[in-house]
Amino acid sequence: MDRELRHAAVVALGELGRSHDYRDRADAGHGLAGFAEMQEAFGPLLKLVLDPGDTFVARVTVEALLRRKGRVGLTIVASALAVADPNHGDWIHTAVVDVFSIFSHDRDNAIRLCEELSQDADDRVAQGARQLHELLAEIDPLRRPA
């Protein structure tokens, strides 16, 4: 893995995330989600999840983070959810339903990770993880193991 190139990509996407055009910001959020494990991507991703200019940006970014189906994406979304206004909270909820309403094993794994994150030392992450857990528990997935 080329750390310098990955860093350059995060920097470039972070700059794109500051564009005045919502489409650029949405593309930046989608792209940055692939680098979510990098510490320098956390801040820009959090800003895009809470984008004040357009909830489309938030929706695209949240969905990309959740499609990673792992701890890092859930941590960023939980951190944002804890401080999101009601409008952003609704769009985060929509993305959660879209990503986790198909396969029960994906939803169940996310619930397990949220249970762990609800004990996080960062109060914001812990609070958001509890909120995410509630959202996930309401979902009745379409596909379950045979």
C-alpha positions in Angstrom: 0.0 0.0 0.0 1.4 3.3 -1.0 0.9 5.6 2.0 2.0 8.8 0.1 -0.5 8.3 -2.7 -3.3 7.4 -0.3 -2.5 10.6 1.7 -2.5 12.6 -1.6 -5.9 11.2 -2.5 -7.4 12.1 0.9 -6.0 15.6 0.6 -7.4 16.0 -3.0 -10.8 14.6 -2.0 -10.8 16.8 1.1 -10.3 19.8 -1.1 -13.1 18.7 -3.4 -15.3 18.3 -0.4 -15.0 22.1 0.2 -16.4 22.9 -3.3 -19.3 25.2 -3.7 -21.0 22.6 -5.9 -22.9 20.0 -4.0 -22.1 17.3 -6.7 -18.4 17.8 -6.0 -19.0 17.4 -2.3 -21.1 14.3 -2.8 -18.4 12.8 -5.0 -15.8 13.7 -2.4 -17.8 12.0 0.4 -18.3 8.9 -1.7 -14.6 8.8 -2.6 -13.3 9.6 0.9 -15.3 6.7 2.4 -12.9 4.4 0.7 -10.1 6.0 2.9 -12.1 6.2 6.1 -9.5 4.1 8.0 -7.0 6.9 7.5 -7.1 9.4 10.4 -6.8 12.4 8.1 -10.1 11.4 6.4 -12.1 11.5 9.6 -12.6 15.3 9.8 -13.5 15.8 6.2 -15.9 12.8 6.2 -17.6 14.1 9.3 -18.1 17.5 7.7 -19.6 16.0 4.6 -22.0 13.8 6.7 -23.2 17.0 8.3 -22.9 19.1 5.1 -24.9 22.3 5.8 -25.5 23.1 2.2 -27.2 20.0 0.9 -28.5 16.8 2.5 -27.8 14.9 -0.7 -24.1 15.2 0.2 -24.8 13.8 3.6 -26.9 10.9 2.2 -24.2 9.9 -0.4 -21.4 10.1 2.2 -23.3 8.1 4.9 -24.4 5.4 2.4 -20.8 5.0 1.2 -19.5 4.8 4.8 -22.2 2.2 5.8 -21.6 0.1 2.7 -18.1 -0.6 4.1 -20.0 -2.6 6.7 -17.4 -2.1 9.4 -16.4 -0.3 12.5 -14.8 2.7 10.9 -17.8 3.7 8.8 -20.2 3.1 11.7 -17.9 5.2 14.0 -18.0 8.2 11.7 -21.8 7.9 11.1 -22.4 7.5 14.9 -20.3 10.5 15.7 -22.3 12.6 13.2 -25.6 11.2 14.3 -25.1 12.3 17.8 -25.0 16.0 16.8 -27.1 15.9 13.6 -30.0 18.2 13.3 -33.4 16.5 12.7 -33.2 16.9 8.9 -29.7 15.3 8.7 -30.8 12.7 11.2 -33.7 11.7 8.8 -31.3 11.3 5.9 -28.9 9.3 8.0 -31.9 7.1 9.0 -32.8 6.7 5.3 -29.3 5.6 4.4 -29.2 3.1 7.3 -32.4 1.5 6.1 -31.2 1.4 2.5 -27.9 -0.3 3.4 -29.1 -2.7 6.1 -32.6 -3.7 5.0 -31.6 -6.5 2.6 -29.4 -9.1 4.5 -30.0 -9.9 8.1 -26.4 -10.9 8.6 -25.2 -7.4 7.6 -27.8 -5.8 9.9 -26.9 -8.1 12.8 -23.2 -7.4 12.4 -23.9 -3.7 12.4 -26.0 -4.1 15.6 -23.1 -6.0 17.3 -20.6 -3.3 16.3 -22.9 -0.6 17.6 -23.2 -2.4 20.9 -19.4 -2.3 21.2 -19.3 1.3 20.0 -21.9 2.3 22.6 -19.1 1.7 25.2 -16.6 4.0 23.4 -14.6 6.4 25.5 -15.8 9.2 23.1 -19.2 10.2 24.4 -20.3 11.4 21.0 -19.5 8.1 19.4 -21.1 6.2 22.2 -24.3 8.3 22.1 -24.5 8.0 18.3 -23.9 4.3 18.4 -26.9 3.9 20.7 -29.0 5.9 18.3 -27.7 3.8 15.4 -28.5 0.6 17.3 -32.1 1.8 17.8 -32.4 2.5 14.0 -30.9 -0.9 13.1 -33.2 -2.8 15.6 -36.2 -1.4 13.8 -35.2 -2.9 10.5 -36.7 -6.2 9.4 -34.3 -7.4 6.6 -35.7 -9.0 3.5 -33.3 -11.9 3.4 -32.4 -14.2 6.2 -30.3 -17.4 6.3 -32.2 -20.5 5.1 
